[in-house]
Amino acid sequence: MTSEISDAFDHPEVRMAATGALPDRISLRDHLAEAEIGAFQQERGQTQRLRFNLAVELRPRQGAASDDVDLILSYDKLTGAIAAELASERLNLLETLAERIAARILAEPQALRVFLRIEKLDRGPGALGVEIVRARAAAAPGPRPAAVVPRILFLAPGTTDLAALRAPGALVVTLALPDLPRPEAPEPAAFRIALLEIEQAAWALAARDPRLTVVSTRTEIDWAIGQGNAIVWAPSKLICDTPGAPGEVGDGLPLALWLAEQFGAGELIVHAPVALPAESRIRLIRV
């Protein structure tokens, strides 16, 4: 197993000679984190440095041709898997930590096999560690970690009361269609123009408030929600690239409702003078 992991982190020519194949992969090298971990009494009550090296073999041709970040396994998924397992509970064994990180990564649809090395850097003159290889078929089945439930805020672009941004936790701001004159255009041009007007308002809002970052991809939104960040959504990419997404902008509320459903939000806070639908699968709260 040690040889297999060494080959995984070696130069591609060495990997080819050892395995006879060269599958696509992404890697994370020399990632450092601190955690309280260990079975010995002297390891309790204090943190120690851990070094992580990861290589993940991938399904072929995932996203490269389209240059679409939502179709690939993001590096944030690797660092996020490490951070999530370190934060979940105190562990005694590196072996347990390695198994859980590998299982979390293999739950991603693009991942086929994980090579993982974890080392303790403060337990002696050298590095003490564990190395594992886990494949999708061998990954222990288990429940996916509970998803973070974001708050979704639907906001009129000119709103000056941004008190909702001060609440803790993940927040996704969606914007109403600005009430501005727009050029006459047939569909689908009029649809794209309306989306771009919302995006322009998103950038203007983020420029007014440093807590907000403009995001457009599912990967960015997932990461921001997992980190508990506040973001404002630029909708063109997801709306235009996702089958079944709304085909009309309306006042912007149909887009916000669709996004809330996509990311499992329990409620949508409406802070805009728009008419609410008579029925909605998402709870609507007008403020």
Secondary structure, 3 states (H helix, E strand, C coil): CHHHHHHHCCCHHHHHHHHCCCCCEEEEEEEEEEECECCCHHHCCCCEEEEEEEEEEECCCCCCCCCCHHHCCCHHHHHHHHHHHHHHCCECCHHHHHHHHHHHHHCCCCEEEEEEEEEECCCCCCCEEEEEEEEHHHCCCCCCCCCCCCEEEEECCCCCCCHHHHCCCCEEEEECCCCCCCCCCCCCHHHHHHHHHHHHHHHHHHHHCCCCEEECCHHHHHHHHHHCCEEEECCHHHHHHCCCCCCCCCCCHHHHHHHHHHCCCCEEEEECCCCCCCCCCCEEEEC
